[in-house]
Amino acid sequence: MNDIRETHAALAIKRTMGVRREEYLDYMTFRRNQRTLFTEVFGPLAGLREEWAQQGATPEELDFSAFRFRSPILASVPVHTGWIGGPETTILEETADYVIALDKMGRKMKLSKKASTLPLPMDHPVKDRDTWLAVKEHYAFSEERFEEGWEAAAQRAREEGKVVVAKIPGGFDELRQLMGEEQLCISFYTQPDLIGEMLETIGDVAHRTLDRVTSRVAVDQLNIHEDMAGKNGPLIGPKQVDAYIVPYYRRLWDLVSARGVRLFYQDSDGDMTKLIPSFLEAGLNVMGPVEPVGGNDIVKLREQYGSRLAFQGGIDKHVLRKDQAAITAELEYKIPPMVRTGGCILGIDHRIPNGTPLANYRFYIEKSWDIIEREEAKR
């Protein structure tokens, strides 16, 4: 890996359209449940392809085109609602094990070449209001936020049946990128005015950008990335979310939902269950990847929230390293209720972990479809 930016992209898998946007939107909003959706959400961790190649994987298995999935193709509108500008990434140090680089935010970032899929920051640019003011210009509204041909690209994607997606910075995640997790969590108590000012600024530019986008093209889904929890729970509580993040979400969702956007999807690892009521009030209606290791159970969550909340993921990735009996038990528990109720793109809850035998993954795909088709026949 020669460039620290070659992270998720280097692990990308080949995807084909299994369902057009119209069916996907109806399915995920519980308007129609004719056929189940099933996908590979992220693909392999670094090193797994090499393991599978040694186990006899075909080229089609290594790019995942050999496996049967049924899911849409998402197309992001080529505009930028968050940080823009800054220097090009500069490599500072490289060894056989890692790369250290200076990124556009001025952070030193360390990327493992062996296991990690994302570079980890070693420092952050914002510590207080003065350092925030020094970087605030990167959240100014300008024409640079709109890539050349953005409108035509969005319209073309829609005509092709793709799901047109607009992205906004995470209310927690964007501030975490600027401050780091520890400083951010402390600042909710020690610098609350700064947190409010940062989210207001980020919300202002996202609102102006989305206002133009949704006035010119039809957008289907609003996406936000948070990763604000671990297996022991979220990094901030409902009080902080209600006070700071819900207003940020609500302002943007009210704008785009009034113009026809139907889905508001949040990507966050870890146990988010304590925050779900708050985010539902903010307009959120889809969550993923619903990690079981983080205490998330899509069956129980569906029982609790019904059609208010759709899902993507939910199947335990770690079970794929066990035996076929364990895989079957996981699938028999998760798949039938999701087939009955709809509103869930079934799939494992994150990247496929190293040590997953190719034979187990093949079995997982085949068994999943056996159960899906059996349950669909009962309807």
C-alpha positions as CSV (number, residue, x, y, z in Angstrom):
1,M,0.0,0.0,0.0
2,N,1.9,3.1,-1.3
3,D,-0.7,5.7,-0.3
4,I,-2.4,6.1,3.1
5,R,-5.5,7.0,1.3
6,E,-5.8,3.5,-0.2
7,T,-7.9,2.2,2.7
8,H,-11.5,1.0,2.1
9,A,-11.0,1.5,-1.6
10,A,-8.2,-1.0,-1.7
11,L,-10.6,-3.6,-0.2
12,A,-13.5,-2.8,-2.5
13,I,-15.6,-5.7,-3.9
14,K,-17.4,-5.9,-7.3
15,R,-21.0,-5.1,-7.0
16,T,-23.9,-5.5,-9.4
17,M,-27.4,-4.1,-9.2
18,G,-29.8,-6.7,-7.7
19,V,-32.7,-4.3,-7.1
20,R,-33.6,-0.9,-8.5
21,R,-34.1,2.2,-6.4
22,E,-37.9,2.1,-6.5
23,E,-38.1,-1.3,-4.9
24,Y,-35.4,-0.6,-2.4
25,L,-37.0,2.5,-1.2
26,D,-40.4,0.8,-0.8
27,Y,-38.9,-2.2,0.9
28,M,-36.8,-0.1,3.4
29,T,-39.8,2.1,4.3
30,F,-42.0,-1.0,4.9
31,R,-44.4,-0.1,2.0
32,R,-43.7,-3.3,0.1
33,N,-42.1,-6.6,1.1
34,Q,-42.1,-8.9,-1.8
35,R,-38.5,-10.1,-2.0
36,T,-35.8,-10.0,0.7
37,L,-32.6,-8.0,0.3
38,F,-29.2,-9.6,1.1
39,T,-25.8,-8.1,0.7
40,E,-22.1,-8.1,1.7
41,V,-21.9,-4.8,3.5
42,F,-18.2,-4.1,3.4
43,G,-16.1,-7.0,2.1
44,P,-12.9,-8.5,3.5
45,L,-10.4,-7.2,6.0
46,A,-6.8,-6.7,4.7
47,G,-5.2,-10.1,4.3
48,L,-8.3,-12.2,3.9
49,R,-8.1,-12.3,0.1
50,E,-4.6,-13.7,0.4
51,E,-5.9,-16.4,2.8
52,W,-8.7,-17.4,0.5
53,A,-6.4,-17.5,-2.5
54,Q,-4.3,-20.1,-0.7
55,Q,-7.5,-22.0,-0.1
56,G,-8.3,-22.2,-3.8
57,A,-10.6,-19.2,-4.3
58,T,-11.4,-18.3,-7.8
59,P,-10.9,-14.7,-9.1
60,E,-14.7,-14.3,-9.0
61,E,-14.8,-15.3,-5.4
62,L,-11.9,-12.9,-4.5
63,D,-13.9,-10.0,-6.0
64,F,-17.2,-11.4,-4.6
65,S,-18.9,-11.5,-8.0
66,A,-19.3,-15.3,-7.6
67,F,-21.6,-14.9,-4.7
68,R,-25.3,-14.2,-4.9
69,F,-26.5,-11.0,-3.4
70,R,-29.7,-8.9,-3.9
71,S,-29.2,-5.3,-3.1
72,P,-29.1,-1.8,-4.8
73,I,-26.3,0.2,-6.1
74,L,-25.8,3.5,-4.2
75,A,-24.5,6.6,-6.0
76,S,-23.3,9.5,-4.0
77,V,-24.0,13.0,-5.3
78,P,-20.5,14.4,-6.0
79,V,-20.7,17.4,-3.6
80,H,-18.9,18.0,-0.3
81,T,-20.8,19.0,2.8
82,G,-17.9,18.8,5.3
83,W,-14.3,19.8,5.5
84,I,-12.8,21.0,2.2
85,G,-9.3,22.2,1.3
86,G,-6.0,21.5,3.0
87,P,-2.7,20.1,1.7
88,E,-2.4,16.9,-0.2
89,T,-1.5,13.9,1.9
90,T,2.3,13.7,2.5
91,I,4.0,10.5,3.5
92,L,6.3,11.1,6.5
93,E,7.5,7.6,7.3
94,E,7.0,4.2,5.8
95,T,8.0,0.7,7.0
96,A,7.1,-2.8,6.1
97,D,4.4,-2.6,8.8
98,Y,2.9,0.9,8.6
99,V,2.7,4.2,6.9
100,I,2.6,7.6,8.7
101,A,1.4,10.6,6.8
102,L,0.3,14.2,7.2
103,D,-3.3,14.5,6.0
104,K,-5.4,17.4,4.8
105,M,-6.5,18.3,8.3
106,G,-2.8,18.5,9.4
107,R,-3.0,15.3,11.4
108,K,-0.3,12.7,11.6
109,M,-2.1,9.5,10.5
110,K,-0.8,5.9,11.0
111,L,-2.0,3.1,8.8
112,S,-1.2,-0.5,9.4
113,K,-0.4,-2.4,6.2
114,K,-1.3,-5.7,7.7
115,A,-4.7,-5.5,9.4
116,S,-6.2,-2.0,9.6
117,T,-8.7,-0.6,7.0
118,L,-8.5,3.0,8.2
119,P,-5.6,5.2,9.3
120,L,-5.6,6.2,12.9
121,P,-4.8,9.8,13.9
122,M,-1.9,10.5,16.2
123,D,-2.9,14.1,16.9
124,H,-5.7,16.6,16.1
125,P,-6.0,20.2,15.0
126,V,-8.7,21.5,17.5
127,K,-8.2,21.8,21.2
128,D,-10.1,25.0,22.1
129,R,-11.9,27.9,20.4
130,D,-8.7,29.6,19.1
131,T,-7.6,26.4,17.3
132,W,-11.1,25.9,16.0
133,L,-11.1,29.4,14.5
134,A,-7.8,28.6,12.8
135,V,-9.5,25.8,10.8
136,K,-13.1,27.1,10.6
137,E,-12.5,28.4,7.0
138,H,-12.6,24.8,5.8
139,Y,-16.3,24.8,6.6
140,A,-17.1,27.9,4.5
141,F,-19.6,27.6,1.7
142,S,-18.1,28.0,-1.7
143,E,-18.5,26.7,-5.3
144,E,-15.6,24.3,-4.6
145,R,-18.2,22.1,-2.8
146,F,-19.8,21.2,-6.1
147,E,-17.8,19.0,-8.4
148,E,-18.0,19.6,-12.1
149,G,-21.0,17.8,-13.6
150,W,-22.5,16.9,-10.2
151,E,-26.1,17.6,-11.3
152,A,-25.9,15.5,-14.4
153,A,-24.2,12.7,-12.5
154,A,-27.0,12.5,-10.0
155,Q,-29.7,12.6,-12.6
156,R,-27.9,9.9,-14.6
157,A,-27.6,7.6,-11.5
158,R,-31.3,8.0,-10.9
159,E,-32.2,7.1,-14.5
160,E,-29.9,4.0,-14.2
161,G,-31.9,2.8,-11.2
162,K,-29.3,3.6,-8.6
163,V,-30.1,5.0,-5.1
164,V,-29.1,8.7,-5.1
165,V,-27.4,9.5,-1.8
166,A,-26.3,12.7,-0.2
167,K,-23.8,12.6,2.6
168,I,-23.4,14.8,5.7
169,P,-20.7,14.9,8.4
170,G,-21.4,13.0,11.6
171,G,-22.5,15.2,14.5
172,F,-20.1,13.2,16.7
173,D,-17.7,11.8,14.1
174,E,-16.8,15.1,12.4
175,L,-15.9,16.7,15.8
176,R,-14.0,13.5,16.7
177,Q,-11.9,13.9,13.6
178,L,-11.1,17.5,14.6
179,M,-10.6,17.0,18.4
180,G,-10.1,13.3,19.1
181,E,-12.4,11.2,21.1
182,E,-11.1,12.0,24.5
183,Q,-10.9,15.7,24.0
184,L,-14.4,15.8,22.4
185,C,-16.1,13.8,25.2
186,I,-14.5,16.1,27.8
187,S,-15.4,19.2,25.9
188,F,-19.2,18.4,26.0
189,Y,-18.8,19.4,29.7
190,T,-15.9,21.8,29.7
191,Q,-16.4,23.7,26.4
192,P,-20.1,23.2,25.6
193,D,-20.4,26.6,23.8
194,L,-17.5,25.5,21.5
195,I,-19.3,22.2,20.7
196,G,-22.5,24.1,19.8
197,E,-20.6,26.6,17.7
198,M,-18.8,23.9,15.7
199,L,-22.0,22.0,15.0
200,E,-23.8,25.2,14.0
201,T,-21.0,26.0,11.6
202,I,-20.9,22.5,10.1
203,G,-24.7,22.4,9.9
204,D,-24.9,25.8,8.2
205,V,-22.6,24.7,5.3
206,A,-24.3,21.3,5.0
207,H,-27.7,23.0,4.9
208,R,-26.7,25.5,2.2
209,T,-25.1,22.7,0.1
210,L,-28.1,20.3,0.5
211,D,-30.5,23.2,-0.2
212,R,-29.0,23.6,-3.7
213,V,-28.7,19.9,-4.3
214,T,-32.2,18.9,-3.4
215,S,-33.7,21.9,-5.3
216,R,-32.1,20.6,-8.5
217,V,-32.0,16.8,-8.3
218,A,-34.1,14.1,-6.6
219,V,-32.2,12.5,-3.7
220,D,-33.3,9.2,-2.2
221,Q,-31.2,8.8,0.9
222,L,-29.3,10.9,3.4
223,N,-26.2,9.2,4.9
224,I,-24.3,10.0,8.0
225,H,-21.3,8.3,9.5
226,E,-20.8,8.3,13.3
227,D,-18.9,5.3,14.8
228,M,-19.6,6.7,18.2
229,A,-19.9,3.6,20.3
230,G,-18.1,0.5,21.5
231,K,-19.3,-2.8,22.9
232,N,-19.9,-1.2,26.3
233,G,-22.1,1.5,24.9
234,P,-21.9,5.0,23.3
235,L,-19.2,7.5,24.0
236,I,-21.7,10.2,24.9
237,G,-25.1,9.8,26.5
238,P,-28.7,10.7,25.5
239,K,-28.4,14.1,27.2
240,Q,-25.5,15.2,25.0
241,V,-27.1,13.7,21.9
242,D,-30.4,15.4,22.6
243,A,-28.8,18.8,23.4
244,Y,-26.3,19.0,20.5
245,I,-26.7,16.3,17.8
246,V,-30.4,15.9,17.5
247,P,-30.9,19.6,16.5
248,Y,-28.1,19.2,13.9
249,Y,-29.7,16.1,12.4
250,R,-33.2,17.5,12.6
251,R,-32.4,20.7,10.8
252,L,-30.9,18.9,7.8
253,W,-33.5,16.1,7.7
254,D,-36.4,18.6,7.8
255,L,-34.9,20.3,4.7
256,V,-34.3,17.2,2.6
257,S,-37.3,15.1,3.7
258,A,-39.6,18.0,2.7
259,R,-38.1,17.6,-0.8
260,G,-38.7,13.9,-1.1
261,V,-35.7,12.2,0.6
262,R,-37.2,9.0,2.1
263,L,-34.3,7.4,4.0
264,F,-32.0,8.7,6.7
265,Y,-29.2,6.2,7.2
266,Q,-26.7,6.2,10.1
267,D,-23.6,4.1,10.1
268,S,-22.2,3.5,13.6
269,D,-20.3,0.6,15.1
270,G,-20.9,-0.5,18.7
271,D,-23.9,-0.6,21.1
272,M,-26.2,2.3,20.0
273,T,-29.3,1.0,21.7
274,K,-29.4,3.7,24.4
275,L,-29.4,6.4,21.7
276,I,-31.9,5.0,19.3
277,P,-34.9,6.9,20.8
278,S,-33.0,10.2,20.4
279,F,-32.0,9.5,16.9
280,L,-35.5,8.4,15.9
281,E,-36.7,11.8,17.1
282,A,-34.0,13.4,14.9
283,G,-35.6,11.7,11.8
284,L,-33.3,8.7,11.5
285,N,-35.0,5.6,10.0
286,V,-32.2,3.2,9.0
287,M,-29.2,2.0,11.0
288,G,-26.3,-0.3,10.3
289,P,-24.2,-2.4,10.6
290,V,-26.0,-3.4,13.9
291,E,-23.1,-5.3,15.4
292,P,-24.1,-8.2,17.6
293,V,-20.7,-8.0,19.4
294,G,-21.8,-4.6,20.4
295,G,-24.9,-5.9,22.0
296,N,-27.2,-5.2,19.1
297,D,-29.9,-7.8,18.2
298,I,-31.9,-7.0,15.1
299,V,-34.6,-9.4,16.1
300,K,-35.2,-7.7,19.5
301,L,-34.8,-4.2,18.0
302,R,-37.4,-5.0,15.3
303,E,-39.8,-6.2,18.1
304,Q,-39.2,-3.0,20.0
305,Y,-39.3,-0.4,17.1
306,G,-41.3,-2.1,14.4
307,S,-41.5,-0.2,11.1
308,R,-40.0,2.9,12.7
309,L,-36.5,1.6,12.1
310,A,-35.0,-0.4,9.2
311,F,-31.6,-2.1,9.2
312,Q,-28.5,-3.1,7.2
313,G,-26.3,-5.9,8.5
314,G,-27.1,-7.6,11.8
315,I,-25.5,-11.0,11.2
316,D,-22.5,-11.8,13.5
317,K,-19.3,-11.7,11.4
318,H,-17.4,-13.7,14.1
319,V,-19.8,-16.8,13.7
320,L,-18.2,-17.3,10.2
321,R,-15.0,-18.6,11.9
322,K,-17.0,-21.2,13.8
323,D,-18.5,-24.4,12.5
324,Q,-21.5,-24.9,10.2
325,A,-23.9,-25.6,13.1
326,A,-23.1,-22.3,14.7
327,I,-23.5,-20.5,11.3
328,T,-26.9,-22.2,10.8
329,A,-28.1,-21.3,14.3
330,E,-27.2,-17.6,13.8
331,L,-29.0,-17.5,10.4
332,E,-32.1,-19.4,11.6
333,Y,-32.5,-16.9,14.5
334,K,-31.9,-13.7,12.4
335,I,-33.3,-14.3,8.9
336,P,-36.9,-15.6,9.4
337,P,-38.2,-12.6,11.3
338,M,-36.5,-10.2,8.9
339,V,-38.0,-11.9,5.9
340,R,-41.4,-11.7,7.5
341,T,-41.2,-8.0,8.4
342,G,-39.0,-6.6,5.6
343,G,-37.1,-3.4,6.1
344,C,-33.7,-5.1,6.5
345,I,-30.8,-5.6,4.1
346,L,-29.4,-8.7,5.7
347,G,-25.7,-9.1,5.8
348,I,-22.8,-9.6,8.2
349,D,-22.2,-6.7,10.5
350,H,-18.8,-5.5,9.3
351,R,-15.8,-6.6,7.3
352,I,-15.2,-10.3,7.0
353,P,-12.6,-11.1,9.7
354,N,-9.2,-12.7,9.0
355,G,-9.3,-16.4,9.8
356,T,-12.7,-16.9,8.1
357,P,-12.4,-20.1,6.0
358,L,-13.5,-19.8,2.4
359,A,-15.6,-22.9,2.8
360,N,-17.5,-21.3,5.7
361,Y,-18.2,-18.2,3.7
362,R,-19.5,-20.3,0.8
363,F,-21.7,-22.2,3.3
364,Y,-23.0,-18.9,4.8
365,I,-24.1,-17.6,1.4
366,E,-25.8,-20.9,0.4
367,K,-27.5,-21.4,3.8
368,S,-28.7,-17.8,3.9
369,W,-30.5,-18.1,0.6
370,D,-31.9,-21.5,1.5
371,I,-33.5,-19.9,4.6
372,I,-34.6,-16.8,2.8
373,E,-36.3,-18.7,0.0
374,R,-37.9,-21.1,2.5
375,E,-39.4,-18.2,4.5
376,E,-40.5,-16.3,1.4
377,A,-42.4,-19.4,0.2
378,K,-44.4,-19.3,3.4
379,R,-45.9,-15.9,2.7
